[in-house]
Each structure stands twice: as C-alpha cells, then as structure tokens.
Amino acid sequence: MTIKHSPVFDTEKVKQHYGDKDGVAVEYVCTTDINRSDMPVDVFYRATPHPEFGNRYFGLFVDQSGRIMITNADAVEDFEFGMVVNDEGDWEYSRSHHDFKQFSNGSMIDGGRQYIRSSGYHVVYRIKDGEFVKDED
C-alpha cells in the first residue's frame, strides 16, 4: 500500500526549486503540524544537513497573514503518524489537529500529531531519514 498525502504546495516545484538552489536532492516527506496546531506544514528532506542551519528537514507553510514561511522541521522524526486504509486501499493520515477524515469503507482518522483517534484498525508510522517506517513499539 502507498501513503496518500494532502500537501499545501506543489511539492514537485518545491523539490526542484530547493534542489537547484542548494545543489542537493530534496524529497517531499509529509504534511503535518510542526510549530502550531492546525497550521499544516509541507515537510521536505535532504540527506546532508543544511550548511548554514544544520537541519535536514525543512517545512513550508502559510502563516495567519497569508505569507509563505519556512521552518526547521527536524522534529518530524519525533512524531507518530496514525494511519488508516482509505477507500482506494491506501494508507492515509490526519495532517493536523482537527483534520478529520472519514471514508465510506468505515475508516476514519483524526488528531494529527496531537492524538490518534480512529475507527477500526490503524497502524502507527514514524519518519526516519526522510521515509515513513512502521513503528514497532
């Protein structure tokens, strides 16, 4: 199964822009709250730390004033992502605190990184080195 995302921005354009700008491959990871509840951030990964800031993950989001902002997103490796199977048979997660998703197959997921609320079966994933990995805890 694949993991379905709901990004804020065109992730291919962001990958191209920052990959060209920094001269390293940049990959989209996920969209989730980082610094503030219900302010989803598109998280990207680079294998080598940024030479000036030292982070491997960065996030882009739209602030309350409508400005596009960038933030350090290294904390994403500490987060749990509860996932359920959507109607297409793919894994899907709640990207933000109040991002409630319900599917006609009876699955639902809610809570973002604040909590995992689901109906039926769910799995928990984490992010390691820019990839989702199943949490074995």
C-alpha positions, -999 to +999 in steps of 0.1 A: +000+000+000+011+036-006+007+065+017-016+093+005-007+129+013-025+162+012+002+188+006-003+225+008+020+234-021+030+218-054+057+195-039+074+189-073+080+226-078+094+230-042+117+200-047+130+215-080+134+250-065+153+240-034+173+212-051+185+237-077+191+264-051+211+242-027+226+218-052+213+187-033+184+163-038+153+174-019+124+150-012+088+156+000+081+137+032+047+146+045+023+174+056+018+179+093+016+204+121+051+214+133+051+245+154+014+253+157-019+233+158-039+234+126-012+251+106-001+223+082+035+223+070+048+205+039+080+188+052+110+181+029+142+162+035+178+165+023+203+137+032+230+162+042+225+189+068+220+225+055+254+241+056+242+273+074+213+260+096+223+224+102+189+209+097+180+180+073+142+187+073+126+219+064+090+229+061+069+254+041+036+267+054+012+297+050+010+318+082-021+336+095-012+366+074-010+346+042+028+347+039+047+317+028+071+308+056+100+283+060+109+265+093+132+239+106+113+206+106+138+182+122+113+175+150+092+154+125+113+123+134+098+125+169+062+124+157+038+094+154+015+092+124-016+071+129-029+057+095-060+040+083-069+025+050-088+048+028-114+039+001-087+033-025-068+009-003-040+033+006-028+044+040-040+079+050-032+101+080-046+132+096-022+160+088-034+185+115-051+185+149-086+190+135-081+173+101-109+147+104-110+122+075-138+097+071-141+071+044-171+052+030-153+019+040-159+029+077-124+040+084-117+074+100-087+092+113-083+124+133-060+143+156-028+150+135+002+148+159-019+158+190-036+124+193-047+094+172-084+089+170-096+063+145-123+038+138-113+002+134-077-008+126-049+017+124-011+015+122+015+039+135+043+051+114+073+073+122+097+091+099+134+081+097+159+095+072+131+111+052+110+079+049+079+065+067+087+034+087+063+013+107+066+019+144+075-013+162+068-001+197 
